[in-house]
Amino acid sequence: YDVTVLDPRGFGELGHLLAGIDWVIYHAKEYNIRVMNLSLATDSTDSHLTDPLCRAVRSATAVGITVVAAAGNFGRNAAGTEVYGSVGSQGHCPTIITVGSVNSKGALGRGDDTVNFFSSRGPTRGAYLDAKGVRQVDNLLKPDLVAPGNKIIGALAADKFGLFTDYLANTYPQLSAGLPTTKGLRLMMLSGTSISAPVVAGTVALMLQANPGLTPPLIKAIL
């Protein structure tokens, strides 16, 4: 089920995302939704204890939905320097699976794999003020996993007329995978943790297919 919470350019309001998560929670039993992929992120200075997105995905986990989220693409600054503590919300929630992006260098073996520089890194820097007014930082280890997210080729969705209305594909033709395109069939190449997260979400779906009794904490522990 595709729950749209962003506009064609990838922007949206926090309220839209919270409403989308609520929709999934409400319909989870009706449609047998067991895993939720969140290929989006927003900046947050709040602790996971109080951050509204963290509270929402924690509620989803509590009803048996395994939540997989992108870590974000803020792993380096404008000067190209590696940035730590850049995992945003909802990726800094400890109950979900937060996914970073790895570059496999086009090889089957993992010996030369590296984490992409753009992939957001922990520790998480959300914080809260304790009873004495002292700022307490979460400092959680994130992301939990990395998955392929460098120059991944995927299929674009076409409308009922076979036309492609995707903003990114039409605005940046260099994202084309360079393969012949026909009506109703087109490929695009993308990088980012938003591409990595669905790899893990798909893996979770296969795990649940093999063993429907798995719970979100068990799935996270196994992975």
N, C-alpha and C positions, 0 to 999 in steps of 0.2 A: 504494500500500500504506500503510495507516494503522497506524503502530506506536505503541501506547498506552504512554506513560511517565509520565503524570500522572493524578491522581485527578479525579473530576468537578468539584472546586473549583479545579483548576489547580495543585495542589501535588504534589510528588514528591521522590524521593531522587536524589542525584547518581548513585548506582549504577544506578538504573533507566534513566536517560538514557544512561549509558555502555553498558549492555547493549543498549539500543535501537539505538544507533549501530553497535555490533558486529554486531547482527542484520542491519542494512542492508548493511554491508560484506560479511558472509559470504554473503548471498543476492543480491548485486548482479548477478553474472553470470547466475545462475539465472533471475532475474526481469527482467533487463535494466533495472535501476534506475540511472538516469544523473543524477538530481538529487534532493537531499534538502532538505526544508524544515524548519527548526527555529524554530517560533513560541514560543519560550520563552527565558528568560535567568536567570542567577543572578549574584550579586555575587561578585567575586573581586579579590584584591590581587596575585595571582601574575602574573608575566610570561607572555606567550603561549608562551614557550619551555618552561615547566614546568607550566602550568595543565593539569589532566587533561582538561578538555573540549576545549581547543585541540589537545592531542595527539591526541584521538580524531577530531576533524573534519579534522585534517591527514592522518591515516591514510586517511580517506574520500576526500579530494582526491587522495591518492597513487594510489588504485586507480581513478581516473577519474570519481568522483562529484562533481558540482558542488554545493557546500553553500551554501545560502542561509539566513541567520539574522536574526532580529529584533534590532534594536539595543537594545531595552529602552525602558521608559516612565518613565525617571527624569530627564527633562530639566529638571524644576523641582522645588523643594523645597516644604515645607508652606506657606511664606510666599509662594509664587508667583514666587520669584526663579529666573532661568535658571541652570541648573547645567551646568558643563562637566566633562569627564572622567568622565562617568557611564555610558559604554558598558560593559556587563558581559561575562561569559563566556557563550557562546563567541564573542560578537560582536567581541572584541578580537583575534581570530586573523587574521593578514594573508593567509592563503591562501584564505579564504572571502569570500563576498559578504555584507556586513552592510547591512541595510536600515533606514532611518529612515522616519518617517511625514510625509506632506505633505498639506496641506489645499488642495484645488483651488478652494474657494469656490463650487463648483457651476457653474463656467464652463469652457468648452472650451479657451480660451486659457490659456497658462501665465504670463502677465504678472502676475497677481495671486496666484499660488500662494505659500504660505508653509509653512515647516516647523512642524509642531505643537509647541507649547511642551513638551508631555509627552515628545516624542521625545528619546531619549538622545543626547548629543553627545560627541564626542571633545575633545581627544586622549585616547587610552587611557592609563590610569594604572597598569596592571600593572607590577610591578618585580621585580628580582632583585638579590642582593648579589654584587658582583664579587669577584675574588680578594683585593682589599684591604679588603673589607667595606663598600664604598661602594654605596649603593642606586642602581641604574640603572633609570630609568623608560623604558618602551617608547615612549611618546609617538607612537603611530601615528595617522594621520588616519582617523577613522571617523565616521559610517558611510560606506560606499562609494557608496550610492545612496539616494534617497528615492523612495517610491511612494505612491499613494493609500492613506490609512489613517485617514480622518476620516469617521465616520458612514457606513460602508460597509454596504450591505444584502446579506445572504447567506441562503441556504436552510439551515434546521435539518434535521438528520437525524432521522428517526423510526424507532422499532423495528418489528419485524415485525407488531405489532398497530396500527400507525399512531399510537402514542403518543409524546409528546416527553418525554424524561427528562433533557434538558439542564439542569444545575444553574443556570447563569446565567439562562437564559430563564425558568425557573420561579420563581426567587428574585427577579428584578428585572424585573417585567412592563413597566417603562418602556423596556426595550430592544427591545420589540416594534416592528416597522417600521410599525405602524398600519394594516396591510392586513388584509382579511378572512382569517380562518383557517378551514381545513377540515381534516378528518381526513387526516393524512398530508402536509399542506402548510402550512408556516408559515415566516415570515421574521423575521430579527432584525437589528438595526442595532448595529454595534460600531465602536469606534475603537481604535487602537493599532498599534504596530509589528508585532505578531503578525498583524495584518490586512494590513499592507503587504508583509511577506515573501512570502506566497503569490502576490502579483501578479508579483513578480520570478521566483519559482520556476516559475510558469506560462509566463513569457516564455522562460526557459531551456529548458523542455520544447519549446516551439515552435521555438526555434533548433536544438535537436538533431534535431527532426523534419525540418527543412529541410536540415541538414548534420550527419549522424551522426558525422562525423570531428572535430568540435570537441572540444577538451579543456577542463577547468576553467579553466586560466590564459587560454586564448584567449577563452572566454566572458566571463570577468571583464573582460578588456581591451576587448572589443567593447562591452560594456554601459557 
